Amino acid sequence: MKTKLLFTTLPTNDLGLLTRSLPIATELRNAGHNILFSSPAKAPRILIEQAGFRNTIPKHPLYYINSGHVTLNALLELVRSPKIKNDFGHFSHFLIMLLRSIPRQFAPITAEVWNMDHGAAMSGMLSKNFVQSQCDAYVKMILENEIDVVVDFWNPFACIAARTLARPLVTVIQADAHPGNNGFIWWKEKPANIPSATPTINLVLKDYGLTAISTIDELNIGDLTLVMGIRETDPIENGNDFHYIGPVLWQNPDETMPEWMDQFDKQKPLIWVYSGNPRYLKKSTALDSEVILHACVKVLGREQVNVVLTTGHHTLPEEFLPLPDNFQFASYLPGLDMAERCDLMIHHGGYGSCQTSLYTGTPSVIIPTFSERESNARRLHGLGVCEFVLPTLNSDTHRELNIHEFRTKIRQVLSTSLYRENAIKYRDMLRAWNGPQKAAKLIQDFVDNL
């Protein structure tokens, strides 16, 4: 049975969700299924296009702005835009929909994000009109594209839309997003009165005639739920309503490494620094990765090492130029090949980066930029494959790092063979799973039994 599957992701400008969705989509495309993506932000769109998939954007003003197709500074130019006329009928309709849906309630942005509920509250999901409008946009997209099955990667709006339309839903999640676990900060006791988007979501669910939830994590449980990693690396405390699928990582088979990669002095360690998105908004926030760039330039520029710096299709802020002489910058490089070549990875603790380090047997030093990434770092540290250094807030509410601790841990990991030995042990365990093929087989069996 060949079906039309919609692959949805949390609409953030990061590549982590693409590294796990593209390999599964590729396997299912090779099996003859029709695959459509919906990931509107700029960096994900680049990867999706390079992989040869069609990517559609929900017909909603906020997604058009998020995608970079229009900017708030250029709204007046939309009056004559044929795309706006085609999708919304008239610019006034676009503007009214935008004004009605802009979120007006936000929990304070903090790097200490306790769970998905808390993160949703920070992202505007305390505003009912915002949540409702996003869900409506996905409902419309699913209907217009005649989608048979939704395969979701952490997008609550898409999950609600699939349930509203009674479309079969497959979810692919991290262990920390499963309701059987204790959120992102599992090593501390959760305080009372953490901001939660669940009451707002329940108002929307009621309007759709759906059952209320007690936590947003419940939206992550689909008709079929797949969990990244394996039990040894990604434990779930309670529940058996899921399948582990092992590692799922993306690298375009047509990508090659630049020639300058072969020109490094082989007598010096090669360090790959991956920051991800240096800054999510024009104004700096507690979630940004600029702290990684500041620390690495300050420390590694004085070490006897070679450094390759990538940002994942994000622009390197001008303030870091010129880079030290031992640095080489590339916006994007094939991650698995890069990890295989380097002696050490330094990164922000994103799940994809952590899985890449394990899958290639490469030790890491992690600077986790918020709690979900700190959770990943702590789990890898428990496996004996990394060290991590936590950023702190100074008196000006800017994030900084203990430079002495950072330098010490870099030297420690480079000089201690046990980190790589442990990483190689888990590499061998993970590679036995053939994650993309396993996930595709589970989805195929699910579709065949519909």
C-alpha positions in Angstrom: 0.0 0.0 0.0 1.5 3.4 -1.1 0.4 6.3 1.0 0.9 10.1 1.2 2.7 10.9 4.4 3.2 14.4 5.8 6.4 14.9 7.8 5.9 17.7 10.3 8.5 19.2 12.6 8.6 21.8 15.4 8.9 25.0 13.3 12.2 26.2 14.7 15.2 27.3 12.8 17.4 24.3 13.8 18.6 21.2 12.0 18.2 18.6 14.8 14.7 17.4 13.8 15.8 17.2 10.1 18.7 14.9 10.9 16.2 12.4 12.2 13.3 12.9 9.8 15.1 13.0 6.5 16.6 9.5 6.8 13.2 7.9 7.6 11.5 9.9 4.9 14.2 8.7 2.4 13.6 5.1 3.3 9.9 5.5 2.8 10.3 7.3 -0.4 12.5 4.5 -1.7 9.7 2.1 -0.8 7.4 4.1 -3.1 5.5 6.3 -0.7 4.7 10.0 -1.5 6.4 12.2 1.1 5.6 15.8 1.8 7.5 17.9 4.4 6.3 20.9 6.4 9.2 22.7 8.1 9.0 26.4 7.3 12.2 27.9 8.8 15.2 28.8 6.7 17.9 26.3 7.7 15.6 23.3 7.6 14.3 24.3 4.2 17.8 24.2 2.8 18.3 20.6 3.9 14.9 19.5 2.7 15.5 21.0 -0.7 18.9 19.4 -1.0 17.4 16.0 -0.2 14.9 16.4 -3.0 11.7 16.6 -1.0 8.8 19.0 -1.4 8.3 21.3 1.5 5.0 23.0 2.1 4.2 25.9 4.5 0.9 26.2 6.3 -1.1 29.0 4.8 -0.9 31.3 7.8 0.8 34.7 8.1 3.1 33.7 11.0 4.6 30.9 9.0 5.1 33.1 6.0 7.0 35.5 8.2 8.9 32.7 10.0 9.9 31.2 6.7 11.5 34.4 5.5 9.2 34.7 2.6 8.0 38.0 4.0 9.3 40.3 6.7 7.5 42.5 9.1 9.4 45.5 7.7 8.1 44.7 4.2 4.5 44.1 4.9 3.4 47.0 2.7 4.9 45.3 -0.3 2.5 42.4 0.2 -0.4 44.5 -1.1 0.6 43.7 -4.6 1.9 40.2 -3.9 0.3 37.5 -6.1 1.1 34.8 -3.6 -0.8 36.6 -0.8 -3.7 37.2 -3.2 -3.7 33.5 -4.2 -3.5 32.1 -0.6 -5.5 34.7 1.4 -7.7 36.5 -1.2 -6.6 39.9 -0.2 -3.8 41.6 1.9 -6.4 42.7 4.4 -7.3 39.1 5.1 -3.7 38.3 5.7 -3.3 41.3 8.0 -6.4 40.5 10.0 -5.4 36.8 10.4 -1.9 37.9 11.5 -3.2 40.4 14.1 -5.7 37.9 15.6 -3.1 35.2 15.9 -0.1 37.0 17.3 0.6 35.5 20.8 0.1 38.0 23.6 1.0 35.9 26.6 4.5 34.4 27.2 6.2 32.8 30.1 9.6 34.4 30.8 12.3 33.0 28.5 14.8 31.1 30.6 17.4 28.4 29.9 15.9 26.3 32.7 13.1 24.7 30.8 11.5 22.0 32.9 9.4 20.2 30.3 7.6 20.6 27.0 4.7 22.3 28.8 7.1 25.0 30.1 8.7 25.4 26.7 5.3 25.8 25.0 4.4 28.5 27.5 7.6 30.4 26.7 6.8 30.1 22.9 3.4 31.8 23.0 1.1 28.9 23.7 -0.5 30.6 26.6 -2.6 32.5 24.0 -5.6 30.6 22.8 -5.9 32.4 19.5 -2.3 31.6 18.7 -2.7 27.9 19.4 -6.1 27.7 17.6 -4.8 29.5 14.5 -1.8 27.2 14.1 -3.9 24.1 14.5 -6.4 25.4 12.0 -3.6 26.0 9.5 -2.4 22.4 9.8 -5.9 21.1 9.5 -6.3 23.0 6.3 -2.9 21.9 5.0 -3.7 18.2 5.7 -7.0 18.5 3.9 -5.7 20.4 0.9 -2.8 18.0 0.3 -5.0 14.9 0.9 -2.6 13.5 3.5 -3.2 9.9 4.6 -0.8 9.7 7.6 1.0 12.4 9.6 4.5 11.6 10.8 5.4 14.1 13.4 8.6 15.3 15.1 7.7 17.4 18.1 5.0 19.7 16.6 2.0 19.8 18.9 -0.1 21.8 16.4 0.3 19.0 13.8 -0.5 16.4 16.3 -3.8 18.2 17.3 -4.7 18.6 13.6 -4.2 14.9 12.9 -6.4 14.0 15.8 -9.0 16.5 14.8 -9.2 14.9 11.3 -8.9 11.4 12.7 -5.8 10.9 10.5 -3.4 8.2 11.6 -0.5 9.7 13.6 3.1 8.5 13.9 5.3 10.3 16.4 9.1 10.2 16.6 10.4 11.6 19.8 13.2 11.7 22.3 12.9 9.8 25.6 12.6 13.1 27.6 9.5 14.0 25.6 7.7 10.8 26.6 5.1 11.3 29.4 6.6 8.4 31.2 9.7 10.4 32.0 10.2 13.4 34.3 10.8 16.1 31.6 14.1 17.7 30.8 15.3 18.4 34.3 15.0 14.9 35.8 18.0 15.4 38.2 16.1 18.0 40.3 12.8 18.1 42.1 10.4 20.2 40.1 9.1 23.3 41.9 5.4 24.2 42.0 3.8 26.7 39.7 5.9 26.1 36.6 4.2 27.9 33.7 2.1 25.4 31.6 0.4 25.7 28.3 -1.8 22.7 28.9 -4.9 24.7 30.1 -4.8 26.8 26.9 -4.4 23.7 24.8 -7.3 22.0 26.5 -9.5 24.9 25.5 -8.6 24.3 21.9 -9.0 20.5 22.2 -12.5 21.1 23.6 -13.4 23.3 20.6 -12.3 20.4 18.4 -14.3 17.8 20.4 -11.1 16.1 21.6 -10.3 14.7 25.1 -8.4 17.0 27.5 -4.8 16.2 28.4 -3.0 16.5 31.7 0.4 17.4 30.1 1.5 18.4 26.7 3.8 15.4 26.5 0.6 13.3 26.0 0.4 14.8 22.5 3.7 13.0 21.7 2.0 9.6 21.9 0.7 8.7 18.5 -1.1 5.7 17.1 2.5 4.6 16.6 5.2 6.1 18.8 8.9 5.7 17.9 11.7 6.7 20.4 15.1 7.7 19.3 18.1 5.8 20.6 18.2 2.6 22.7 17.3 1.8 26.3 20.9 2.1 27.4 21.3 5.6 26.1 17.7 6.9 26.3 15.9 5.3 29.2 12.1 5.8 29.8 11.0 5.2 33.3 7.3 4.3 32.8 5.4 3.1 29.8 5.5 0.5 27.1 3.5 2.3 24.4 6.5 2.9 22.1 9.3 1.3 20.1 13.0 2.1 20.3 14.4 2.6 16.8 18.1 3.2 17.5 20.1 6.2 16.0 18.7 8.1 13.1 21.1 10.6 11.5 21.2 12.4 8.2 24.0 13.0 5.7 23.3 13.7 2.1 25.1 11.0 0.0 26.1 13.6 -2.6 27.9 15.9 -0.1 31.7 16.0 0.0 34.2 17.5 2.3 36.1 20.6 1.1 39.7 20.2 -0.1 41.1 22.2 2.8 40.1 19.4 5.2 43.2 17.5 4.0 45.6 20.4 4.7 45.6 20.3 8.5 48.7 19.5 10.4 48.1 15.8 11.4 50.3 16.2 14.5 47.7 18.5 16.1 44.3 17.4 17.4 41.4 18.3 15.1 38.4 19.8 17.0 35.0 20.3 15.4 33.0 23.1 17.0 29.3 23.1 16.2 27.3 25.9 17.7 24.0 25.6 15.9 22.0 28.8 15.8 24.1 31.5 17.4 21.1 33.7 18.0 17.4 32.9 17.6 16.1 36.5 17.7 17.7 39.9 17.0 17.8 40.5 20.8 19.9 37.9 22.6 18.0 35.3 24.7 18.9 32.6 27.2 18.5 30.0 24.5 21.2 31.3 22.1 24.5 29.5 21.3 26.8 32.6 21.1 28.3 31.6 24.4 29.9 28.6 22.6 31.5 30.9 20.0 32.9 33.3 22.6 34.4 30.5 24.7 35.9 28.5 21.8 37.5 31.5 20.2 39.0 32.6 23.5 40.3 29.2 24.5 41.0 27.2 21.3 42.7 30.2 19.6 45.6 29.8 22.1 45.8 25.9 22.0 47.9 23.8 19.7 44.9 22.4 17.9 43.2 22.7 14.5 39.6 23.9 14.7 36.7 23.5 12.2 33.7 25.7 13.1 30.3 25.2 11.6 26.9 26.8 12.5 24.5 24.6 10.5 23.5 27.0 7.7 23.4 29.9 10.1 25.4 33.2 9.6 28.5 33.6 11.8 28.0 37.0 13.6 30.5 39.6 12.4 31.8 40.2 15.9 33.7 36.9 15.8 35.7 37.9 12.7 38.5 37.6 12.1 38.7 34.1 13.6 42.0 32.9 15.1 44.5 31.6 12.6 44.0 28.0 13.6 40.2 28.2 12.9 38.5 27.3 9.6 34.8 28.2 9.2 32.1 26.6 7.1 28.4 27.3 7.4 27.7 23.6 6.9 29.6 20.3 6.5 28.5 16.7 6.4 28.1 15.9 10.1 28.9 12.2 10.1 32.1 12.6 8.0 33.2 15.6 10.1 32.7 13.7 13.4 34.6 10.6 12.0 37.6 12.8 11.2 37.9 14.8 14.4 39.5 14.0 17.7 36.9 16.0 19.7 33.5 17.5 19.2 32.5 20.7 21.1 28.8 21.5 20.7 25.6 22.8 22.2 24.2 19.5 23.4 21.5 19.1 20.8 20.2 15.6 20.5 21.4 15.2 17.0 24.9 16.3 17.9 24.9 13.9 20.8 23.8 11.0 18.7 26.4 11.9 16.0 29.2 11.8 18.6 28.0 8.4 19.9 27.4 7.0 16.4 30.9 7.9 15.3 32.6 7.0 18.6 33.8 10.6 19.1 34.2 12.1 22.6 32.7 15.5 23.3 32.9 18.6 25.5 29.4 20.0 25.6 28.2 23.5 26.5 24.4 22.9 26.9 22.5 26.1 26.1 19.2 25.1 27.8 17.7 22.3 29.8 16.8 19.8 27.1 20.4 20.0 26.0 21.7 19.8 29.5 19.7 16.6 29.9 21.4 15.2 26.8 24.8 16.2 28.1 24.2 14.6 31.5 23.1 11.3 29.9 26.2 11.2 27.7 28.4 12.1 30.8 26.8 9.1 32.5 28.0 6.9 29.7 31.5 8.2 30.2 31.9 9.7 26.7 31.9 13.4 27.4 32.4 16.3 29.8 30.2 19.3 30.0 30.4 22.9 31.2 27.3 24.9 32.2 26.9 28.5 31.2 26.0 31.0 33.9 24.3 34.4 33.9 26.5 37.4 34.9 25.2 40.6 36.5 24.3 42.0 33.0 22.1 38.9 32.4 24.5 37.8 29.6 25.6 34.2 29.5 29.3 33.3 30.1 31.4 30.3 30.7 34.1 29.5 33.3 37.0 29.6 30.8 39.4 27.8 33.1 37.0 24.9 33.6 36.3 24.8 29.9 40.0 24.7 28.9 40.7 22.0 31.6 37.9 19.7 30.3 39.0 20.0 26.7 42.6 19.0 27.7 41.2 16.2 29.9 39.1 14.6 27.2 41.8 14.9 24.6 44.4 13.3 26.8 42.3 10.5 28.3 41.7 7.5 26.1 38.8 6.2 28.2 36.4 8.7 26.7 37.0 7.4 23.1 36.9 3.8 24.3 33.5 4.3 25.9 32.3 6.2 22.8 33.4 3.3 20.6 31.5 0.8 22.8 28.2 2.7 22.3 29.0 3.3 18.7 29.0 -0.5 18.1 25.8 -0.9 20.1 24.0 1.8 18.1 25.1 0.8 14.7 23.6 -2.7 15.2 20.1 -1.1 15.1 20.0 0.4 11.5 17.7 3.1 12.8 16.2 4.5 9.6 15.4 1.1 8.2 13.9 0.0 11.5 11.7 3.1 11.7 10.6 2.8 8.1 9.7 -0.9 8.6 7.6 0.0 11.7 5.8 2.7 9.8 5.3 0.5 6.8 3.8 -2.2 8.9 1.6 0.4 10.6 0.3 1.7 7.2 -0.3 -1.8 5.9 -2.6 -2.5 8.9 -4.7 0.6 8.6 
